[in-house]
């Protein structure tokens, strides 16, 4: 197993893209949408909530602070 792991390498172009992406500052709106996507993706397949429902629920939980996020 150690030989297999030590033989693995990462594509340098992928590493460069990851480093560049790590430097990007997310806006509050982007961070909110990422939260919406995470919650929506975590819901079970039998759930009837839409992404709009998740957005509304998150806004309700957080309060007026996020009301400006569309």
N, C-alpha and C positions, 0 to 999 in steps of 0.2 A: 504493500500500500504506500509506503513512504516513497518508493521509486516513482510511482505514478504521480503523486502529488508534486514531487520535486521536478518532474519533467514538464509540468504544466506551465504555460506562459500566458501572459495577457497581451492582446492585440494593442500595440502602442497607440494606434489611432483612437481606439475606444477609450483608453486611459486618458488621452489628451482631451477628448470630448467630455469625459466625466470631470476632469479638473476644471475645464472651462465652465461647465454647468454649475459646479460647486461655488463659483464666484458670483453667480447671478443673484441679485437681491430680489426676492419675491415681494410683490406689492401685497397690501392687505387683502385686496380683491382676489388675487391669485391664491393666496394662502387659504382664504375662505372657500374658494371653489375646490381646492385640493381637499379640504376637510369634507365638503359635500360629497365629492367623489369617493373618498374613503368610507364614509358612513354608508352611502348608497351601495357601494360594492360589498360591504360587510353584511348587508341585510340578506336574509334568507330568500330563496327563490320563490317561496310562497307569499312573500310580503307584497302588499298592494301599494306601498308608497312610491311616488314618483320622485325624481330629483327635485322638482319644484316643492313637493311636500317636505323633503329633507331640508331644503334651503329655508323654508318657512319655519320649521321646527327649530333649526339651529339659531335663526334670528331671534325667535321667541326666547330661547334659553339664554342667549348671550345678552339680549336686550337691545336697546336703541343704538348701542355702539356700532352695530353692523347694518343698521337700516339703510345706510348710504350705499352698501354693496349691492349691485344688481345681480 
